[in-house]
Amino acid sequence: MLEVLDRGDDAPPRLGLTVTKKTGNSVVRNRIRRRLREAVRVHAADDMEAGKDYVIVGRREIAAAPFDVLKSELSRRMRGTVPDGKQS
């Protein structure tokens, strides 16, 4: 899940990650956080807009998802598009 807040300024975008204990033990939670951070770093950071805060809520499925799928889905959600190309 991705939440976006428009701060109304031109400062660089900010990223927040949250993974609850319901997701698993600390090993699983940290793995999810590392995967999300890396997906943003190598792919989705270019899709982030200045003046916005992005909060990603990590789910258990992220730990097992193929990394290419994770990167593209995260990028798509940051751009605000749905699979058929319409804006969400």
C-alpha positions in Angstrom: 0.0 0.0 0.0 1.3 3.5 -0.9 0.1 6.8 0.6 1.1 10.1 -0.9 0.9 13.5 0.8 1.4 16.7 -1.2 3.3 19.1 1.2 2.9 22.0 -1.2 6.6 23.0 -1.4 9.5 22.3 -3.8 11.6 20.3 -1.3 13.0 16.9 -2.3 10.5 14.0 -1.9 10.6 12.0 1.4 10.1 8.3 1.8 8.7 6.5 4.9 8.5 2.7 5.3 6.3 0.9 7.8 6.2 -2.8 8.4 4.1 -4.0 11.4 4.7 -7.0 13.6 1.7 -8.7 12.0 4.0 -9.2 9.0 6.4 -11.5 10.8 9.4 -11.5 13.0 12.2 -9.0 12.8 14.1 -10.9 10.2 11.1 -10.9 7.8 10.2 -7.2 8.6 13.8 -6.1 7.9 14.0 -8.1 4.7 10.8 -6.4 3.5 12.2 -2.9 4.4 15.5 -3.7 2.6 13.7 -4.9 -0.5 11.5 -1.8 -0.6 14.4 0.6 -0.1 16.4 -1.0 -2.8 13.4 -1.0 -5.3 13.0 2.7 -4.7 16.7 3.4 -5.0 17.3 1.6 -8.3 14.0 2.2 -10.0 11.1 4.1 -8.5 13.0 7.1 -7.1 12.8 8.8 -10.6 9.0 8.6 -10.3 8.9 10.5 -7.0 7.9 14.2 -7.3 9.3 17.1 -5.4 7.2 18.3 -2.5 5.6 15.0 -1.7 5.9 12.5 1.1 5.6 8.8 0.2 4.7 6.2 2.8 4.8 2.6 1.9 3.1 0.0 4.1 5.0 -3.3 3.7 3.0 -6.5 3.5 4.2 -10.1 3.8 3.8 -10.8 0.1 6.7 -8.4 -0.6 9.2 -10.8 0.9 8.4 -13.4 -1.7 7.6 -11.3 -4.8 10.1 -11.3 -7.7 12.2 -8.2 -7.5 11.4 -7.1 -11.1 7.7 -7.2 -10.3 8.2 -5.3 -7.0 10.2 -2.6 -8.8 7.7 -2.1 -11.6 4.6 -2.2 -9.3 6.2 0.3 -6.9 7.1 2.6 -9.8 3.6 2.4 -11.3 2.0 3.2 -8.0 4.3 6.2 -7.5 3.4 7.6 -10.9 -0.3 7.1 -9.9 -1.3 5.0 -12.9 -3.4 1.9 -13.0 -2.5 -1.1 -15.2 -4.7 0.0 -18.2 -2.9 3.4 -18.2 -5.6 5.6 -16.6 -4.7 7.9 -13.8 -5.7 6.7 -10.3 
